[in-house]
Amino acid sequence: MHALLASVFMLAVACPALADDLDTCRDRQAEVKARGEACEKVIAAGQATGKDLGIAYSVRGAAYLAEHDNDGAIVAYDAAYTADPDALEYVISRGLAYERKGDDGHAMADDNLVLQARPKAVVALNNRGTLYLRKGELQQALADFNAALKINPNLYIGRINRARALTLTKDYDGALADFGEAQRIDPTRPQATSFRCITYTAMGKFDEAIADCDSTIAKMPNNMYVVTSRANAYLGKGDLDAALKAYNFVLDRNENAVRAHLGRGQLYEKRGDLEQARADYRAASFALTPFDEIELAVARSLARERLAALTTQGPAQSTGRRIALVIGNGAYRNVHQLDNPPRDAKLIADTLREIDFQSVTLVNDLTRDKFFDALHAFAREAEKADWAVVYYAGHGLEIGGVNYLLPVDAKLAADKDAETEAVALEQVIAAVSGARKLRLVMLDACRDNPFAPTMQRTISLKLVDKGFSDIEPSAGFMVVYAAKHGETALDGEGVDSPFAVAVARDVKQPRVEVRKLFDIVRDDVWAATKHGQQPFTYGSPSGRDDFYFVAGN
């Protein structure tokens, strides 16, 4: 003990600045910035251990969470827990970062770890309940919310979450009671009126719903979630003009707003504009979100049901209609140009026409606006087709788990600009979704990220420098990558890429089923590139049918 006290005394004498930093880092009442800087100095010094080091890393984790850098928060809280294994609050915070990232498996594991040691950990119960709620497992969610509220009846967020779950089980009286209690606990917070608006809409009490949404919007005018909820109330009430104005307002600001696309689709369906309704349902079905909270999951599911119903009920089309959209982007304005894509695109387009595709649209060097124009026009035609095929050659990359195709006018000064300057793969998949049989996307675009040397990395996104991520499409779709995850596609020694050459040659073979066909393409590219490039196929069309580019005899 005397030796330990002596070492602490010597540390304080030798490093008075470090001792001051440690005191500030420990001080929960310290100014946030000053505390954060002090904790960073403590970590950098490399002398703190145990609880002190755990505190320093936890302060770093809290800063990352505040900046929406979930990956950074996870690393920081992991280090905090390693330093101080008795501090289960670090596991709770790590689980929250996983939850915000959409990694429900790891989030659930962290909540369970805490609850095994402390069964009455209220925050962990509530957090696990939100994970069950997100998964649609309402009874498990309610069990956790009930347990949390039994321990702490004044847990505001627990009241809100239980009310959300009760609304989905149609226990509206119970939901309204919880919202009332939440308002009593803290009348200044907006969640009670925000989510009660949804409950009132479900009950058919549209005026009450609009009043609650208005109250929330007065405090939070930029909350597009609540603006959408108010639009849904207008729609239920029959005020279609007000609803449409609100939906358009939201979608002008976020083209991936699932609930707004669903609501506007329902509105257009009421008005008999089935083409526009299908377009909105399709957008809701494939909109990009990091994860779906339960309200979004319900909306997406309903959109897919309506899209399937309207597609099935449309006018009968001739069987066997096959269409394709072929894109070659090479004339990039802000990074090095690509010579092959326009040639590759022409080769593929000519080949598809040769094997009797009824419609082949060939477009090159698309800006983002032109890219979306082409996708939207093709999506309308896909609803009348049995096969819908998209081939894309050009720059592509993956940012933050999302695959993007690059229009020729992309600048990408920062990775976050991809959302507004590039075209997400899911939006291409949406364009083929209306076809009744084969929905196929071919991507000859797994090239090195051309913006990597200059692109600013934002702390909330993870950037990779090459390749596409291995994201699986949903059932009924095929996505064929020219190279598998993390690899780059090669231009080859000829005027066309090895992938384009193999596809153009192999699709002409009669009686080769499409699944087998792309196995052959893979082998041919693998051989042609001397094992330098291996195409990869994700997803699969319906297992009940066989698909042949050339039927033969």
N, C-alpha and C positions, 0 to 999 in steps of 0.2 A: 504493500500500500504506500509506504514511504517512497519507494522508487517511482511509482506511478505519479504521485503528487509532485515529485521532483521533476519528472519529465514534462508534466503539464506546465509547471512553473517556468522551466527553461524554454518551452515553446512560446509562452507568453512574453518572456523577456527578449528572446531572439527574434520573434516575429510579432511585434505589437500590432502591426497593420493587419496581419492574418487573424489575430484574436478579435480585432474590431469587426472584421468582415464576418467572422463566425457569429458574433453577437447579433449583428444586423440580420444575417441569414436566418437565425433562430427566431427573430422577433416577428411574430404574426401581425403586429400593429405597425410595422415599418411601411414606409411608402413603397408601392409595388415595384417601381423601377429600381429604387435603391436596393431593395431586398434582392431582386433578381441579379443585379450586378454583383452584390456581395456574395451570393451563392455561387455564381460562376467563378469568382476568384477562389472560393473555397475548393471547388472541384479542380480548378487548374493547379492549385498548389499541391495537390496530391497527398496531403497529410491527414485529412479528416477520414474518420472511419465510423462504422456503426451508425448510431442514430443521427449524428451530425451530418455524415455523408448522405444518409437517406433523406434528411430534410432538404439538403442542397439540391439533390436530384429531383425531389418532388416539386420544389419551386420551379425548376426548369420545366418539368412536365406540365405544371399548371399554365406556364407561359405558352407552351406549345398548344395546349388545348384552347387557350384564349385566341390563338392565331389560326385555329382550325388545322394545325399540322398534326394530324392524328398519329402518323408514323413516328414523328419526333417524340410525341408524348408517350407512346408505347415504349420506346427505347429508354426514355428518361425514367418512367415509373418502374420499368423492369430493373434498372440499375438501383433505384431507391429501395425496392423490395429485396434485392440481393444484399444490399448493405444492411438493411434492418428487417429481417424476416418476420419479426413480431408485429410489424406495422401493416396490418391487413388493409388499412385505408388506401395504401398504395395499389393494392390489387384491385380494389373497387374502382379507383381512378383509371387504372390500366384497362379494366373491363369497359369503362365508359368510352375510352378512346377507341377500343375495338368496335363498340356498338356504333359510334359515330362514323366509323370507317365502313360499316356494313359487314364486318367480319363477325357474324353472330355466333359462330362456333367458339371462337376464342373468348368472346365476351361472356357467353354462357358458362364456359369453363372457369373463368375468373370469378363470376358470381357464385358458382357452386363451391369453389375453393373457400371463399369467405364464409358461406353459409354452413359448410361442414364444421368449421371451427367456431362460428358464432351464429347459431340458428336464428337469433333475434336481431341480426344486423338489418335494420330497417331499409337503409339505402340499397343494400344488395338485393333485398326482397323486391323493392320497387323496380330496380333496374332489370332483374330477371323477369319480372312481370311484363315490362315493356318489350322484352325479347319474345316472350310467348305471344304477346299481343301482335307484334310485327308478323309472326308466323301464322297468325289466325287461330292459335290454340287458346280459345277464349276462356275455357274453364280453368286451365292451368294459370293463365294470366290473372283471373279473378281470385284464385286461391292465394297467389302471392300478394296481390293488392289488399285482400282481406286481412292477411297475416300482418302486413306492414301497418295497416290502419288500426288493427287491434292493439299493436304496441304503441303506436303514435297516432291518435285520432286527428291530430292537427297537422298531419303531413299534407301540405297543399298539393304537391304534384301527385301524390298517391290518390287523392280525391279526384283530380282531373283524369288520371289514367283509368281509375275504376269506372268513372262515368263514361269514358270512351268505350270501354269494354261492354258496359251495361247497355249502351246505345245499340251496339251491334247485336246484342242478344234480345233487343226490343223491350228491355226493362226500362222504359222511359221514365217512369216515376222514380225509380232508384237513381237513374242518371241525373235527373233534375235535383234530387235531394243532395247528391254529392256536389253538384255545381254550386248549389246554395251554400253548403258548408264551406266550400273553397272560397267563395266570396266573403263569407264571414271571417275566415282565417286571415285573408289578405285581400281587401277590396281594391287594392291598387294594381294588382297583377291582371293581365289581359286574358289569360288562358281560359278562364271560366266562361266568359262571354263568347270567346272565339269558338270553342268547341260546343258550347250550348247552342249556338247558331245552327250547327250541323244536326244536333238532336231535335231541335224544333222543326227543322226542315223535314227530317224523317217522320215526325209526328203529323206533318201537314199543317203546322202552325206557322205559316209563312210570314205573317206580319211580325210575330214575336222573333222569328229568326232574323229578319231584316233589321229589326231594332237592335238585337245583340251584335250583329255584324257591324252595323253603323257605329255602335258604341266603341267597338274595338278599332275600327278603321280611323276613328277620330283621334285615337292615341297612336296608332301605327299605320299611317296612310300608305306606306310602301309594302305592307304585308300582303303579298299576292295570294297567299293561301286563303286569307279571310275574304279578300275581294272575290275569289272564286266561290267561296261558300255563299257569299251574298248573291252572286250570279245564279247559283243553284236554287236559292230561295226565290229569286225572281222567276226563274224557269218554272218552278213548281206552282207559283202563283198564277202563271200565265202571262206575265209581262215579258214577252219575248224580246221586244226592242231593248229594254233595260238589260236583260240578261245577255244579249248579243254584244252590246256595247261593253259590258264588263268582261266577258270572255275575250273579246278582241284586245282589250286593254292589257289583260294578263299575258296573252300569247304574243303580243308585240314585244314584251319584255322577257319572255321565257318561252321559246318554241318547244321546250320539252315539258311543259306543264300538263301532266297526265289528266288531272281532274278537269282542267279547263277544256282540253280537247274532247274529253268524254261529254261534258255538258254541252259544248257547242255542237257536237255530233248529234246529241239527243234533240237539240233545238232544230237543227236542219232536218232531222228525220220527221219531226212534228210538222215542219213546213213542206215536206214532200221533196226536198232537195236531197235525194239519196246519194248522188255522186259526192256532194260535199260532206254528207254525213259519213260515208265510207272513208273519205280522206281523213276526217278527224278521228274516227275510230281507229284507223290504221296508225295515225300519229300517236294516239294514246297507247296503242298496243306496243309500239316499239320505241317510245320516248326514252331518252337517256336519263337515268337517275342512279346515284350511287347505290341506293337500296330503296325499297318501298316500305314506308310505314303502312299500317293496316289500311288506312283510308285510301292511299294510293293503290295498294294491291287490289282492293275491292273495285276501284275505278278501272284499273287496267283489265281486270278479269271481265267486267261488264262490257268494256269496249270491245274485247275480243269476241265475246258472245254476240254482240250486235253486228260486228263486222262479218262474222260467219253467217249470221241469219240473213243479212242483206245481200251478201254475195250469193248465197244459195237461192234466194228468192228473186234474183235478177233475171232478165230475159235469157232464154236458152241461147247458147252460142254453138257454132259448128265445132265438132270434136277435133282434137288434134291441132289446134291453132298454137303456133310457136312463135314467140317474139323475142327480140334481143336488143339491148342497149350496149353499145361498144364505145368505150371512151379511151382516148390516148392523149395524155397530158405530157407535153415535152417542152413547150416554149415558156419555161418559168421565168418570171421577171426579176425575182429577188435572190435566186440561188442559181447554181449551174443548171443549164438546160440538159435535157435528155433527148438523144437522137432516136432511140429505138421505139418509144411508146406509140407515136403516130403510125410507124410502119407495122408494129405488132397489131395495133388496132385494126388497120386495114386488112391485114392477113386474116385475122379472126372474122371480121365482118364478111369478107369475101367467101370464106369457108362456110359460114352459116347460111349465106344466101345459096351457095352451091348445093347444100344438103336440104334445101327447100324450107328454110324458115320463112314464114309468110311476111314477117316485118323485121328488118334489121336497121336500127338507127345508129349511124356512125358519127360521132362528134369528137372533135379534138380541141385541146388547149382551152379548157373551160375555166372561166372565173368562178368564184363561189356562187354568184347569183345565177349564172348560166348552168352551173352544175345542178343547182336545186330546180331550176326550170326543167331541165332534162329529166331529173328523177320524178318530179311531179307529173309530167306528161306521160312518162313511161308507166307510172303507177296506175293512171287511169286506164291505159291500154291493157295492163296486166290483168285487170278485173275481167276482161273479155277473153283471156287466153288460158290455155291449158299449161303451157310452158312459159316461164319468164326467166330470161337469162341476162345477167349483167357481167360484162368483162371490163376490167379497168387496168390500164397500164399507166404508170407514172410514179411520182413520189408518194410514199406512205410511211407512217410512223405510229408509235404507240405512246400515249402520254396519260399518266394517271390511271392505267387500266383500260383506257378507251382507245380503240383503233381509229385512225383518221386517214382519209385520202386527201391529198393536197391539191387544191385548185392552183392555177398558174399565177394568181395574184396574191397568194398567201405571203405574209411578211413574218409572222411569228417572232416578234421581238421578245416575247416571253411565252413560256409554255402554256399559260392560261389563255392566251389568245387563240389557241386551237378551237375553243368552243365557238368563237365568232368568225374565224377565218377559214376553218377547214370543214370537211364533211365527214361525219362519223359513220363508221361501217354500219351501225344499226339503222341509219337513215337510208342506206343503200338496200339493206335487207328489207326494210319496210316497203321499198318500191316494188319488190318482186312478190310481196306477201299476198297480193290479190289473186295470183294465178291458182288455178284449181288443182293442178297436179304437181309439176316439177318447178321448184323455186331454187335457182342456182346463181351463185355469185362467184366469179373467178377473179382473183387479185394477183396480178403480176406486179407487185408493188412493195415487196419486202426489201427496200433499199436502205442504205445508211441515211439517218436523219440529216438532211442537208443544212438544217439550221443549228445543229448542235454546237458549232464553234462560237456562235454569237447569241444564242437563245438564253435569256435570263431564266433561271430556275426559281420558281416561287416555292415557298416553304410548304405550301399545302398540297403540292402535286409531286408525284414521283415521275421522273423523266427517264426514258431509255433512249439510247442513241441509235439503235437499229432494230429492224424487224417489227413484226406485229406480235401482240400478245395472243395467247392460245385461248381465246374466248369462244365458248361453244354457242352456236346458234340454237334456237329452240327447235322442237320437233317439226319435221316437214320441210326443212331447209338444208341445202348443202352450201358450204363455203369452202372453196378450194384456194389455198394459199400457194403461191409459187415457191415459197420456202417456208420451212417450219419455224416455230417460235424462236426468236433470237438470231436467226440466220438472215442473210441478204440474198436477194435474187441477182443472178448474173446476167450481163448483157450478151454473153456468148461471143464467139468469133465471127459469126455471120452478121447479116443485116437485121436479123430478128432475134429475140431472146430465146433461149432454149425452151422455156415454158411455152411460149406462143407457138414455136415450131412443133413441139410435141402435141399440143392440143389440136392444132390445125391438121396434123397428119392423122392422129389417132381417132378423132371424132368421125372420120370418113369410113372407118372399118365397120362393115355391116354386122348386126346382131351382137354387139358388145354392150352389155347393160351398163348404165351410167356409173354404178359403183365400181364395177370391174374396170371400166374405161379409165377412171382417174388413178387406179392402181397402175395401169399400164403407163399413163402419163408420168407418174412418179418414177417408175423404173427407167423410162426413157430419158428423163431429165437427169436422173442420178448417173446414168451411164454417160450421157453427152457431156456432163460437166466434170467427169472423172471424180465422182463422189464429192463434188464441191457444193451441190445444191440438191435439196430433197423437198419436193412439194409435199403438202400435207392437206388432208381433207377432214373437215369437221362437219358433224351433223349427217343427216341422211333423209332422203325422201320417204314417202310412205312405203312400208314394207309389203303392202298388198299388191303393188303394181311394179312392173318392170318398165324401164325407160331406155329407149334406144335413139341415139342421134340419127342412125341409119338403120332402118328395120331390116332390110335385106329380104331374102326369101325364106 
